[in-house]
Amino acid sequence: MQVASGAKRTSANPLKVYERTKTQVRLAASIFDRPQAEVVEAAMDEYVERHIKDFAVGLKQAREALFSGANSALAFVMNKDDDEIRNVVGDLDPDLFKPRRVELPRTKRDS
């Protein structure tokens, strides 16, 4: 399916927001004569722009946790301290969180 030049596709999955927010989006869309998706997109753009430093800090913390080992990664995901994780599970094997390469069965064509 091709979209007309300049048009954007919207998701078939609904965005879950509070009823008050839905009302505000509908009202803003009506006032500015814009689709609701554009109002939400503009609001998100402005929010990210205003909080860019917070996003950068969060991404830096996530990167450090992921590269510090399995305990740190799990602690970050669970919003716990490394020591809390260590007390419960001990020292985790760092290979536990590495993605595994899945070997597909060979076909006659591959031989």
C-alpha positions in Angstrom: 0.0 0.0 0.0 1.5 3.3 -1.0 0.8 6.5 0.9 0.3 9.8 -0.9 3.3 12.1 -0.9 3.6 13.9 2.4 1.0 11.7 4.1 2.0 9.5 7.0 0.6 6.1 7.9 -1.0 5.7 11.3 -0.9 2.6 13.3 -3.9 0.2 13.5 -3.1 -0.3 17.2 -4.8 2.3 19.4 -2.7 4.4 21.7 -3.9 3.9 25.3 -4.3 7.3 27.1 -6.6 8.6 29.8 -10.0 9.9 28.7 -9.0 13.5 29.7 -6.0 13.3 27.3 -8.2 12.0 24.5 -10.6 14.9 25.0 -7.6 17.4 25.0 -6.3 15.8 21.8 -9.7 15.9 20.1 -10.1 19.6 21.1 -6.7 20.6 19.9 -7.1 18.7 16.6 -10.4 20.5 16.1 -9.0 24.0 16.9 -5.9 23.6 14.7 -7.8 21.7 12.0 -5.2 18.9 12.1 -5.6 15.1 12.5 -5.3 13.8 16.0 -2.2 11.9 15.1 -0.4 15.1 14.2 -1.4 16.7 17.5 0.0 13.7 19.4 3.2 13.7 17.3 3.8 17.4 17.8 3.3 17.0 21.6 5.7 14.1 21.7 8.3 16.1 19.7 8.0 19.0 22.1 8.2 16.7 25.1 11.3 15.0 23.9 12.9 18.3 23.0 12.3 19.7 26.5 13.6 16.5 28.2 16.5 15.6 25.9 19.0 15.8 28.7 16.9 13.3 30.8 16.8 10.9 27.8 20.5 11.2 27.4 21.2 10.4 31.0 18.8 7.4 30.9 20.4 6.1 27.8 23.9 6.5 29.3 22.8 4.6 32.5 21.2 1.8 30.4 24.4 1.5 28.3 26.6 1.4 31.3 24.4 -1.2 33.0 24.3 -3.4 29.9 28.0 -3.4 29.5 28.8 -3.8 33.2 27.7 -7.4 33.4 24.6 -9.5 33.9 23.9 -8.4 37.5 24.0 -4.7 36.5 21.8 -5.3 33.5 19.2 -7.2 35.5 19.3 -4.6 38.3 18.8 -1.8 35.7 15.8 -3.6 34.1 14.2 -4.4 37.5 15.0 -0.9 39.0 17.0 -2.5 41.8 20.5 -2.1 43.2 23.3 -4.5 42.0 23.6 -5.7 45.6 19.9 -6.6 45.8 20.3 -8.7 42.7 23.5 -10.3 44.0 21.9 -11.2 47.3 19.1 -13.0 45.5 20.8 -14.8 42.6 24.5 -14.5 43.3 26.8 -13.6 40.5 25.1 -14.2 37.2 26.9 -15.7 34.2 27.5 -12.8 31.8 26.7 -15.1 28.9 23.2 -15.4 30.2 22.1 -12.2 28.5 24.0 -12.7 25.2 21.8 -13.3 22.2 22.2 -16.8 20.8 22.5 -17.5 17.1 19.9 -20.0 16.1 21.0 -22.5 13.4 18.4 -23.2 10.9 18.0 -26.7 9.5 19.9 -27.2 6.3 17.9 -27.7 3.2 19.0 -29.6 0.0 19.6 -26.2 -1.6 22.2 -25.3 1.0 24.3 -28.4 0.4 
